[in-house]
Structure formats: structure tokens, C-alpha cells
Amino acid sequence: MQEEETKEEEPFAESTEENEQFHPTEGIIWGWVCIPINWFRMLSREMHWSFVFGVVVVYGISQGLGGSLAGVGTKYYMKDVQKVQPSEAQVYAGITSIPWIVKPLWGLLTDVIPIFGYRRRPYFIFAGFLGVIAMLLLSLHENLHLVLALLSLTAGSAGAAIADVTIDACVAQNSIAHPLLAADMQSLCAFSSSVGALLGFSISGIFVHLIGPMGVFGLMTIPSGLLILLGFLLDEPHMHDFSYRQVNQKFIDAGKAMWTTLKSESVWRPCLYMYLSLALSLNILEGMFYWYTDSKGGPTFSEESVGFIFSISSVGSLLGAILYQYALKDYAFRDVLFWTQLLYGLSGMLDLVLVLRWNLNFGIPDYFFVVIVESIAQMTSRLKWMPMLVLSSKLCPSGIEGTFFALLMSIDNVGVLSSSWAGGFVLHVLNITRTRFENLWLAILIRNVLRLSPLCLLFLVPRADPNALILPRESLDSKVAIDHSLESKNVELVALVSSVEGK
């Protein structure tokens, strides 16, 4: 009997030894896999799963995937269909970003004016329909006038901006309710955006080659359609007996609250730094893109190559978000911004090496070197942007979180617009056209020098770390005269099963 038990135990003992032999490696792999899963579960548990889902839809699909497809498609649309100069394309890119500058308007509308008793759902639906109509017009009209094309692109941009400000209200609200998770929420936004951009850029060049930029605009109706779906699935309490006569007073009260907060030294100083740091980083991407695809002086990259380069470079953006989340998120804002801004400025010199073709002297092919340059540029840009996003979320007073966060983001977008138009002006002055790139190296040098100038303005940024309160306590505790009592603290999505059951 004992011998039989011993024989029965032997296979089990051998199995145990095998498990122990392979357990360390499997444990390490499983541990790495579980880290992001547990992180998502933690965020879903603390702030409800619907918040995480909403961020993925807006940041990952609409802005990440859709934005990358539209970005590459628009570049080829302006170059090959509308046939504009690089300096003009740079200015037009700034025009289409104007809806992002008026984000406070969208924020006020979502905070103050409910439609049919709802504050969020109608705005998602409206944003989705606006994007679908704009993209269909661009994709179906072959000889669309430049003015109408710009209006359509701007309308599509407005749809994305409205959806963005609606989800940003949830981010800012949760940042106040969960201050220790403020950095994690921004990391979630950055992670979703980076993964979506990686996928979008991976397929953008292929689709531009197969169906052309107008066909790509047709595909852009899918992310807009998902925004419509999100609006219908959004579960929020219905507001009864809302008095629209109070709207004017609520706009006035919200404006006074924003102005009072913005006058605070702890708010306007970092806002000024964020604007200047963005405005002084000249945007000359259109000039670089025209040079990338030039058949004489440039590397002559194809559509597939351009899309693949941007997709690989978006990995740098994802790495920047991961690096900030796991290594830099607990450091003081001023310290992080110093090193990231310095790295951002110095990394721009790689473009100078590329344009002067010094990489060929070292035996490095253009394609390989461009992938490295774009990856480093995206990583350093993300590292510079992440602490500013976290800082912005910490500056929002209670009661008007969405509106004030939109105001801060619009200030940043004014900086981006200033950078784009200043870059277009530099390209024009240096006579950089569709076929002439002799002075492109000088534009890059000017841009890189200006990128380092914000280092002299870091005294405007507080020394506080992301876990500290930046606003005065009274600003966090005060409420403006906007009634949020009927608004759920956690925006929830109706499950499809519940919808079928007649909820």
C-alpha cells in the first residue's frame, strides 16, 4: 500500500519539480503582462470602468487612430490634391486647429446648458455627426474648393475638440476627487493616444497609397460614428425642471469663477510658461514632410514609408508616456520640465544632421536615421507634454473643472497655433517651397535655438510635485453657481445587455 502511494506521489513530485524549474521565467513574463492589466483594473475600480472606456474611445480611437489617419491623409491632400506650398500648408494646419482654441466655449456649453435634460450625451452625438458630415464631404467631392476643404477640415477638427472637452471634464473632475491618481489618469490618456496613433500611422501610408487621401477621409467616418454610439450609450441622470432662463447668469458666474482663478499667481504663472514653451517651439513639420517626399533633394519616401516612419515614431511617444508614468511622475514639476525641455531642444539637432545629409557620411541610411530621429522627437515631446497636462489638471477649481481645464488647454493650443504660424512665416521668409529646400537647415537651427529658450522661464513653474495641492484650499472647496447636484460623480455607460433589457 505504501509502495502504491509512493508510486502515485512520484509523478506529482516530478510535475512539481518541472513547475519549479519553469516557474521563475513564467512568473516574470506573467508579472509584466499583469502590470498594465492590474493598472487598468485599479483605475476602473477607483473611477468606474466607464471612465476608462470613455478615455479609450476619445483618446485612443478618435484622436489617436483617427487623428493619425487624418494627419497623414491631410498632408498628402494638401500636397497632391490642393497643391499648396509648404508655408501655406503650415498656416492652413493652424487654421484647422482653431476649434481647439475655443475649447472653453465647448466646456461652458457642456457645464451650463443641458440638452433635453442631459449635459454630456448630446454633445458626444453632435460631435460625431459633425465629423461624419465633414469627412463625407471631403471624401465624395473630387474638385472641392480650397476654402470649402478648409471649412470641412475645421468642422472635423471641431467635432474632435467637442468630444475631447467632454471627456476632459471627467478627467479634471476625477483629478480633484482622486488627487493621487492625477498622474495615472494623464498616463491613461497618453497611453490610449499613443497606442491608437501607433496603429493609425501603421496603416495610414498603406491606405493613402491604395485609396488616396480622399478615401482616407471616408474611413474617418468610423471614429466619428463611434462618438455617436458613445453618446447613445452614456448613462447620466436626467435633469428635470431645468430653467434655461438662468443660463445667462450661469455663464456670468462661470466666467467670474474662471477669471478669479486665473488671476491667482499660482495659476497664471504656469499658464504663461506653458504658452511660451509651446509658442517658441517653431513648427516646421510641413517643410520637413515636403522634403521627405521630394524626388531631387530629399530622401524620396513613398506613402507606405512615411506611414511606417510615423508609426515607429509613435512608439517613442508611447515610451515617453511609460517612462513618465514609472520613473518621473513623482518628481517636482520644475525639475522634470528642465530636463525634458533641454532634451527636447538638443534632440532637434538630429534633424539638422539629416537635412545636411551628414548621416550618409557615417554610412547611416536615410530611412533608418529618420525612424530614429522621429522616435526621439516624439518621446521627448511626450515627456515635455505630460507634466504640463498633470499641472493643468491640478489648477482646476471645483465646480467648473471641465470648463477651466478646457481654458488651460486652449491656452496651450494658442501656443501650438502661434508655433505653427510662426513656422510658416519662417518657411516663407527663407523661401522654402515645394521644390526648394536650400535653407531648410537654417529653419531647423532657428527652431532648435528657440526650443531652449523656455529654460530661462522655469521660475514661472511651481516647485510642487504632482501629489501636492497647487490651488489654495478655498479655491478647491468653493462652488460656483452652476448646479451640479444632479450630475453623477461617475459618468457611466449603459451596458448593451441592460439596453436590451429595456433600461
Secondary structure, DSSP 8 states (H G I E B T S, - for coil): -HHHHHHHHHHHHHHHHHHHHHHHHHHHHHHHHHHHHHHHHHHHHHH-HHHHHHHIIIIIIIIIIHHHHHHHHHHHIIIIIS---HHHHHHHHHHHTHHHHTHHHHHHHHHH--BTTBSSHHHHHHHHHHHHHHHHHHHH-TT--HHHHHHHHHHHHHHHHHHHHHHHHHHHHHHHH-GGGHHHHHHHHHHHHHHHHHHHHHHHHHHHHHHHHHHHHHHTHHHHHHHHHHHHHEE-----S--GGGHHHHHHHHHHHHHHHHTSHHHHHHHHHHHHHHHTS---HHHHHHHHT-SSSS----HHHHHHHHHHHHHHHHHHHHHIIIIITTS-HHHHHHHHHHHHHHHTHHHHHHHTTHHHHTT--HHHHHHHHHHHHHHHHHHHHHHHHHHHHHT--TT-HHHHHHHHHHHHHHHHHHHHHHHHHHHHHTT--SS--TTHHHHHHHHHHHHHGGGGGGGGS----TTS--S-HHHHH---S---TTS-SS-EE--HHHHHTT-
